Amino acid sequence: MARAIVHTEIGSPDVLHLVEIPDPVAGSGEVVVKIEAAGVNPLDAKRRSGKRPMPPITEPRRVGLDGAGVVDSIGEGVTEFAVGDRVAIGDTVGTYATHLVVPVAHLSLLPDAVTAAEGAALSIPVGTAYQCLRSLSVGEGDTLLIHAGSGAVGQAAIQFAVAWGATVIATGSPARHEQLRELGAIPVAYGTGLADRVRTAAPDGVTVALDCIGTDEAVEVSKELVSDHDRIATIVRGPDAAALGIRAFSGGAPTPLTEQELAWRHEGVDVAIALIAAGDFQIELGAELPLSEAAQAHELIEAHAARGKITLVP
């Protein structure tokens, strides 16, 4: 039988359990993917802990939204993929598993030059970064301020923005500044005096800001430095973004993403795959843990002790 991580109650990482499940069967327009790597995202921990509101649990709840693997079987009408194809999975609940049914619209082909771990690190962080920058119309001549530039979304946003001709200022701890420089950003330390440090780094001003950390400092400094508040967005402070006078993309926002924004998220994955294969885009990979140690992965995420993308391997 297949196996999957589930939980039947909201709580600490200890509520996660590895159980046997019926072998999945692909329906029309679906495939079964044999999972090789599942990406662990902060959102997974928020959903498990109740920090992100979810419907009541009425049956064992599956975990994970990003993954990569190999097509194991195909359902009726599927022509885009064949058994044996390597694929990245996005926006499909239950990737913490050995096998998963996935609609073909949620798959992207992975070339041999892109590893399963890299493929499992794309949909939420990289797709989010791409969509946010497209929604904010970031491009040539912009100066973009990214809060938490060393996180997975921040790193992807830096690389896309630099490729599109923007100047990027990224906040981060001093220990991460060299990495931010390597990605093409001008690093600044967060904390008291942040606005002045950003002004020094960007004497001609900041035109757009993306908050990936959710602190009051990030929001206040962004509003102080960016004159057009419609070009300030958060992926963390969704519930109170409207009251703050800024935009929010997911992050608990009451307004769902538009069809265009969802399309951009998928497009961003495909763009990143091509760039990774060409050697023009970096994914920082972190710990690789067995599927059975999903609880430990969540502990690392919640303790902010993870450097790089954690992946679970069946």
Residue, then its C-alpha position, 0 to 999 in steps of 0.5 A: m500500500a501507499r503511505a502518507i503523512v496525516h493528522t486528525e487534530i490541530g496541534s504541535p508537530d507531534v500530531l503528524h503520523l505516517v500511515e498506510i493509505p489505499d493505492p491511489v487511482a488516477g481519474s480522468g485528466e489525472v495521473v498518479v505520481k510516485i513521489e521522490a521529494a516533497g517540499v516543506n513550506p512554512l504554510d504546511a506548519k501553519r495549516r497543521s498548527g491552526k495559525r492558518p484558518m482551515p475547515p474542521i477536520t472530519e477525516p485524516r488530513r493530508v499534508g504538503l502542497d509541493g513535490a516532485g516525482v515520476v508519473d506512475s500511471i495515467g488516467e483517461g484522456v491524459t495526453e500531456f504526460a506519459v508513464g516515466d515522465r519526471v514532473a514537479i507538482g504544485d498546488t495539490v494537497g498531500t505531497y507528503a506521501t509515497h504516491l499521489v493523484v495529481p490533475v495534469a494542470h498542476l504538473s510541470l515537466l522536469p528535465d534531467a538537469v533539474t533534481a527532484a529536490e529542486g522540483a519540489a522547492l518551486s511551486i509555493p516559494v518560486g511561483t509566489a515570488y514570480q506572481c508577486l513581481r508580475s502583479l507589482s509590475v516590477g521591471e526595468g528602472d525599478t528599485l525593489l525592496i524585499h524584506a527577508g531576502s534570504g528566505a525561499v520566496g525572497q531569493a526567488a524574487i531577487q533573481f527574477a527582479v534582477a533578470w528583469g532589470a530592477t535594482v534590488i535591496a534585500t534585508g537579511s541577517p549579516a550572516r546572509h549578506e554575502q549570499l544576497r550579493e551573489l544573487g544580485a541584491i544589495p543587502v541591508a541589515y534589519g533592525t533600528g535604522l533600517a529606513d536610513r540604511v535603505r536610503t543610503a543603499a538606494p539614494d534615488g529612492v525605492t519604487v516597490a516593496l515586497d514583504c516576506i516576513g510580516t513584521d511591523e518594521a517591514v510594513e512601516v519602512s515600506k510605507e515610508l519609502v515607497s510613495d505609491h502604496d499600491r506597489i507595496a505587497t505582503i505575503v504574510r500580513g494578509p488579514d490586516a493588509a487592507a487596514l494597513g493600506i497595502r496589497a496582499f497576495s495569499g498570506g491569509a488574505p480574504t481576497p483569493l488570487t485572480e485567475q491571472e495571478l494563479a496563471w502567473r504562479h504556474e508560469g513562474v514554475d515553468v520559467a524557473i525550471a528552464l532557468i535552473a536547467a540553463g544554470d541561471f537560477q539557484i535553489e538553496l536546498g537544505a536538510e533532506l529527511p525521511l518521510s517518517e520524520a515530517a514532524q522534525a521537519h516542521e519543528l525546524i521550520e517553526a524554530h526558524a532553524a532551517r537554512g535552505k529548502i527542507t525536503l522529505v523523501p519517501 
